[in-house]
Amino acid sequence: MTDTTPETTAAAARGPVPLPASAARLLIAVGAVGTIASTFLSWTWTPDFPGDLTVYGYPAGLQILALVAGALTLLYGLTLFDVPGLRWLNPGNATTPVLLATLSAFAVCWFTGIAIAVDLGGLVNLDPGGFVAMAASALPVIGALALPHPAPGAGFRGYLTKPEQPRPGRLSGIAERGVITAGTAVGLIAFTYGIGIDNNASETFIGFLLLLLFAVLALVHAGLLDRYATISARHKSFATTLAFLAAVIFPFTQSDDHNANIGVNILIFATVALGLNIVVGLTGLLDLGYVAFLGVGAYAAALVSGSEYSRFSGVHFPFWAAALTGMAASLVFGVLIGAPTLRLRGDYLAIVTLGFGEIFRITVNNLDGDSGPNITRGPNGITQIPDLNIFGFNLGEAHDIGGFTLGRFANYLFLMLIVTAIVVLVFTRAADSRIGRSWIAIREDETAATAMGINGFRVKLIAFALGASLAGLAGTVMAHVNYSVNPQPYQFAGAAPPNSAFLLAAVVLGGMGTVSGPLLGASVLYLVPEKLQFLQNYELFAFGIALILLMRFRPEGIIANRRRQLEFHETGQLDVPDQTTLTDEPAVTKAGA
């Protein structure tokens, strides 16, 4: 007979560390305070380690990250004491968010200690503050593991299961807009800090990624991100406007124009990924040569840019005309590729598009005057493309605005924000239209869609042409940002973007069929190799590992709509809000209305 006494049940619910619940809570609080205090001590005796962790009373570099992680641990630890005003951090009083918060501080502190020992040659290079940080950050983890287990009998897998959260009440309109504003501000601060980390400080950026990973997981398991997404969906226009304003503010927060250059490239690749999202995410067509459309737009704009190395050097179109030229050229190229191939399906279509992508690269490489007509100058490409001049505003010159000096890349960042806004508007309007619903019907079951009267070939050709024209628009700006175009980047896979593998990974990683998914995916996949210089020779390997882990633990992508989540998970395991449109990433729940 099975023993089901209260004592046995309580023992089964305990965590793997045998401590009373009161001692576990105290251990978490004391460890968090110790972690925070350690950041005001010296962690190493030499300033050779990135961030200069030798100063007392002034946290820097990884110490700042440990301070934030310690504060997060303390806040979640205080929720266990029912401190007034903090119940919203963990409304379900779950164990997993507390554990993940403690792991954020533990990961940052222990990574820093190990990195100091490896970089400088042994643990002897750690000052007392470093040892205090490592010891103090371990205490909350022990305490969190002593808390009641979220799923008795499930082992550590129980900590990975998202607990069921209580349905929160609906806030007032002003309060919900305040939440959106606060969330946007936190996102801007995090992005600004991450992009501002020096490229030679790989250790600091890895610590930033560790903190970000565990903090986001804690918020997810606490149900806060789901609630924030629901609130944002209720005020979609307000949230979109704030996100755009945050992007506008970003250049004013940077003293180094190089960071603005990173922002420009992220927006270029994110815009192209959104175009690919129409083909892959909405229509379900696997295109392995999509980067060719970016190249067509870039070359078309370069030929009419007024460059002395252009085949038509006497032609100098204004930006709007050059943009239309790039879009038109890419659209024609997309139709020429799609017309003979879109009757194919699955792997056959993927192989053909891969072949057309390589045909484009080889063709522009051979149009050098020797192997073919002299149009693209072959491997040399078209160089010395002049900066854009829009309404008398030269984007290549620095400008002073309100006491801030905006450099060349900041100017192009503002231009790309406008282009990205246009692409997002086109994507959302198209996806929510009749043709967008036809795309999704084709993706789900082309045979059934055809039986219902949808012209599959025409619908897929429209998707191909629209996606190609959006990529061509981004290519127009990219040609002027880089001053040149050449065939080398436009391949299926390479050590650095742009390439088709990068764009496809951005869509899959971020979340197919969504708006913010490709934007996030492109940001992550561009920023991580940029900051972690040692990954440059292993970039494709890192992409592969990331995609394998993603397919294992979250196949629907980082940001997924309800349809994708229901495809990959059992309905009973999800607490997914209903959607109001096909492209809303989670939308308003009926229960929360």
Phi, psi and omega in degrees: 000138183280134179279117182239029179293156180304324181296318180294318180297317179296320179295322180292332182277349181292155177285179183291345179259121184280085176227147174298152183299323180294320178292324180295316179297318180295322180297320179296314182295314181296317180296322179294317178297319178297321178296316179297316181296324183296336182288348178264007177252168177279132181262338178208157187274345186243142177281005181292335178284138184306133177101346181054081182265028185263353188270134175274139175079005182216093180299144179211157175056235182293338176295324177297318179295320177295324177297316179295317180295321177295321178295319178297318178298318180296318180298314180289330175293322179291335177296335178288342178263009180056045177292129181301139178090353181248000183297333182293338179293329182216071188299332180270002182052043184275157181278321188300315178301324179295315179298317181294323177296317179294326179293333178297313179292319179299315182296316182294313184292315181288325175297319180297314179299316179294319180296320178297316180296320181287314184290323187258352173097048172123160180293344180297342181278356177274133172277169181307326181299326179293318178293322178298318180298316181294317181290316183294321182289340178281332182299314179298328179295316178298317179297319180294325179287345177272350178290160179307133183292137182293335181216088182305134179088352182266358182066205181291343177298333179296331179287340180275345181279128180288122181289156178281126185260149176292149179288116182283156175285159182278133179278169175290162182300319180294317180296320180293322176293327175295321177297316179297318179298315180297317179297320178295320179296317179296318178298318179295318179297315181296316180294318180296319179295315182296316182287339180275353178292134182298142181298336180274356180256064182298326180298318180295320181291323177296318176300321177298317179295321179296314178299315181298317182299306184288326178294316179296318178298321178297316180293325178295312182289339175278351180084006184287321181292323176297318180292321178297319178296321179295316179296319179297325179292328178293327182240058188299317181296318180296316180295320179295318179297317179296320179297320178294318179295323178297320178293326177292322181291330187310311181300331180286347179268356186250133174264347181250121182292343178297323178293325174295326177297319176298318179298320178298313181295323176299315180294322178299309183289328176293322178295317178295321179297325176296320176297318177295330180296331175296317184285313186271311187285318183268319185265341178078026179259123181277106181252114182259007179232027188295333182298341178299325179294323174298317179295321179299314179297319180295315180292321180297318178292322181295325182292334182248020186272348184092008177294140179291345178264003177282149177298333178244061188297338180278354183262125179223096181282147167294167188300316183298323178288320178296321179295316178295324178296314179297319179293318181295318180296317179293322178298315179298317179297320179296320178294319180297325177283317186288323185304313181273352188245339189285357172279351175276163180226159170060228185297328181295317178295319180299318181293320181293317179294325175298318178296319179293324176298318179290326177299318179300311183298317181292323181295310181293336177288334183262351179276063187245005182095347178252303179279345181193189179300150180274090180241313185254358183063022172057224183297335181289334180069187179255117186247177179053045175286124184290157177292156180285147175232107185246115181054041179080002181261110181277114183287348179275353182253149176285147181226144178261122180230115177058035180087356178255138177262118179257120181278188184301313184289331175295322177297316179290333176296317177297320178297317181291332175298319178294317179297316180297319178299320178296316181295318178298318179297315179297317182297311183293318180294318180292319183293327181270004181268181178296321180292326178295321177291330175292321177301314182293324176297319177296319181296318183288314180196101184294324180296315179293322179296319178295321179295335179273004174102006179277130177280095187301317182296314181295318181296317180292325179293323176297317179298317180297315182292317180295315178299321179294318182293325178292322176294322178296324177297316177295323179297328178299314179290320183299323180299320181282327178296318184272356181067355185199164171226143175210163188287341191304314185290340191270070179229174183291315182218144180201177182288340182212151177290159006272144169202163186295324180296319179298313183295318179294320178296323179297319180291314182291317181295315182288319182134110183291141176084002180249168178273309184283340181301303178299327177298315179291317180299316179295322179298314182294312185289338176271320187286321184297309177295331179295321182272331179259085187298330182290349179273355187299325180276352181234027187297314181294325176298316179296320177300317181298315179298317181298318181290324177297314179296321180295316180295332180283316189255334180210074185295341180279357180098168181297314177244113185233148174276173186298323182299315180295319181296320180291334178289326188256352182226156174291141184301321182293343181269356185249144170244073189255127180289156177292163179247150175261337178224170181286342185248001178289131184285302140242148182243198189288136176274147177292326182291330181272358183285000000 
